[in-house]
């Protein structure tokens, strides 16, 4: 019967305690109707936001621009109206425009029929904690999940009691109340979780017997003086303590930071509400910080000596690295030159083979004319030459001469184009040249490679475009690009298409080289211009072709090159050259 009467007494006082909990709660508390119009704010709201109660009450919460709800991706008024609780960390704007970070709980408040009629905003300023977390090696993920609101079940509670109960049960901090005698009157779920006790186990029990000093009731003071809870009961004022020791049900102590706020009735102290947080992790971090600072001081004391010793070691290592780097640069330069000469050697072999055909035909035609002449001379001296034999000789000689001339001209064109391309590639002299005509000569020198395929090359370039630049550089660029397409872009027996487009735009020349081959996998696009990168090494690829192109364009021609694979397929290289470098003033 005593316990039942005590419980009833505690229940009758809950409304008073809840009122004082709202008044002295260290969190910001805002209550609105379902339209967002503010009905209540506590003193913490005024101190943090700068708005007086009369400036906030009656206004819509969105009109004050405290929170930018539209940019919070998981926030929904609709879900709140369905009874869902929202929790999150958002920036909040003060009256003076400054921002602070707050941990926010938005609790739907329902009536006896289960309909949402109000919202309670419980906000905690975490700006200080965010700053501490940043300083302590960005240890930002120390916050656990917050306790969600519990839907109270008892219909006989009045609406205000239900509101207070939701606020109490949803708080992240541990909260318990004591009467003027120091006996526990209530505990919230967070306090139960931290201490290991259920509310029923401690109702009516003296708090120091269970939560303080391991049950030693003779100890009434901390190191700093009177216990802040007893101090609140004695003075009627709120008291803060930044490090107290609590004991849980398993008799294990843990440090807490607490605020004890007295409950007044007609200016008489009738109890206190205690809000506390477990600061074990914060103290561990502070201890780690102190240890790190100690080690840093010790390290600084010997740093100069260690730096001198390490500098001496690094000096020798750097000298060796510089020598190695110089050798690597010489080796790379030699490999690039070798690759250029190999490319030129391939053209020599192809052109030599190509010239053999017209020269062979010319030689055969010349020997045939010689044979016809000897036969006619023999008949002439013997006196048996006929008119028809002379006519046949003249006809055959003319046809053979035309064949001889056409093949010799063909050989001469090949030799001339190859000679010009070879001279340009081996020299670094600027001169004026016709872009379209020079491209035709490059294609002619590449005929031994292209004639073995069914690929076509289309050139879109103004016929009268003149460039004042290094023709050998252009020859090397297009030789490597076309050879690269023939080698990598097309499958065997496939008839591919290559397109070269010249376009002058303002003060730049843009050259777009494209093929309709198989394209380049996206994962390789950022690596294709790197030296020695190739996907065809098993077939003899050196990985220097595109690297040589990149160096010629960026260093010799002072331009840029990029590569992309269009959605339609194939590969596209975009070369951009400044007109100031390729036109004669």
Steps between C-alpha positions, in 0.01 A plus 500: 500500500789735577649451155159546336442827688849616413441428131172689505671793667770502234235487230317798644819702497595406141322800352698739721827324432428497129440875505830556671664257260384721209619811677844376607570245229842583346358424154310740276128406496251635245134387475297576185161411367475280188526810277839589653373797709706532820301453826785469753876563528718450809772727639779307327343586164517871588864486617619305193292653219476860623120508452286605797195282571267777381697517170458126436167388645223535244733506200554214262829316560591530132447878504780531758731313258650302787550190283529439129263202483481504118866396470481214754461196273338263751264754662127476426209679668277230351685228691473702822123531450491119477660476843865444400770650722779688319852532634799671344781749527434825313639857493274750676491877441500744791318833499828680421559274197771284661480120469538226756477122468213335688389141556125517438215263597157575349228310686139475379259549790169315471170535680300224658381386157853459369482804270805728476409842637839655583873465446769526767848611392772392745832652399843474649784737411786275383721778360746460788514123454553539125791735568652258754460207262677692222795585727528142628617346173159531332346233718152593387324171519467476877132568514276198535142462400258713688204357681179531299185625657276249665131524443348508843208268532294627784192682368412651844808729491420858405642639177764708679619199702532302178706778345732514801535124506604491134756775558641318803520161335655637181787689659846366417630591846429302812238674714370415846315690771534510877275641769616731780625195691718387209277200415466411134161587351548410130760395244496526123605213270842655434571505875384139530734399219802678649448378858358155428210560742133495411283781630298264723819387674593851614169677559506639856866400550764749616704578191840490673437143619493380137648755262778663703809384690424130486219530755705676771243739645751664734665678210306817424767702322706478184854627463360837389265536801138415567335260253336717229170315541486566874617854431202558270262368765662726762539825300217474248740576214620298204848355535733358237770241548740414220622173646312292755526127564189281473477126572285266292312191609808283438693719749717643224571871519486733203556878468207728420438866433179613668269795556280504811198733475272556803122457477322791666141520614394835641869586532554187710742232388316170470755303301748512214538378143844363411621478141825311438719364221752216506833668414716187503580535133571873527744438786666219306549733205634774729741251656614391156544864402706573814716194431547608139597851612750352746651283230509800266689707759748217547533466126564873457779485755694253284366614164795714393750222563285248315441742212873557456568129501213430262603791273845352466351164404255656255773710336683188390177330395391808300831507317455136399139569397602797286761288322244225446240753376753646254575153366128422471436824311786424261369146454145623436625761251703230323196270489281778357758576229532127430123476464500794255778340297321165512189671365707662223670165432162336458409764242832440320433127479142554382594763241789286374261211453245727335756644256604150390172453314511803264878461454452131412226582254719776351793264467279238330362765259852623414628148430189434287572813290861387464385156382259654247775730371749217450240292311414796273870578442565138398216504246612838371858384429381176344274698267187309595333766721137554409277799548276311745803405712599869519145598595490229771836619633384861519172406673671270756776752563255784570288290737806368682646853521178631658507213751868572572440872551197454728685256727813715511283802591332292769838401643617862482193619694559241771868594526423873506230475771705264713811716458312810616338318795831340601685833483228672706499226765878505538521883515354764731474796259190719469372564151182590314303203363151428365317291759282303257782431253733392779237263644467339154878445497483342847222265382705413192796405720260287710360324194700178569316473835154607381488298177499177701171605660156611387508817708421841356648835605295818448661845534287807563747788463484828300706455183684834541577473873865589557683433827833637619617229735702180529370270222697208645299533821172478304638200307593322824160577658284370214733206424471383862121562518424314175737214588339482846149476348606231250669300779249536784165636383388249238472125493649290221322534162286784641442801272551801725470873448743772614406869488731803540328839539674842510313801641621850591309645796594854607871483591541120500524220246297197601579163344261213568630154418241221531444139404199269527693213656447314824592798723703514821367361831418793734739371768794554261415853378702669775808288427533490119747793481728357770836362380515122448125452557365247249236228485677334207838416653469130414495601131800731522335827610747738669249740659686805367291596194240719676760622752710636208189670357421658839855637539510640144164679540551635853873583489593566137170639366387649838149354462284241674350159420214308659327172426144380541281213387163629365178313575473408133828304529857541380770731629541876462817706558459880527818698429499876571787718374543878554490684166777732623738203481398365156450807280762736357454863606 
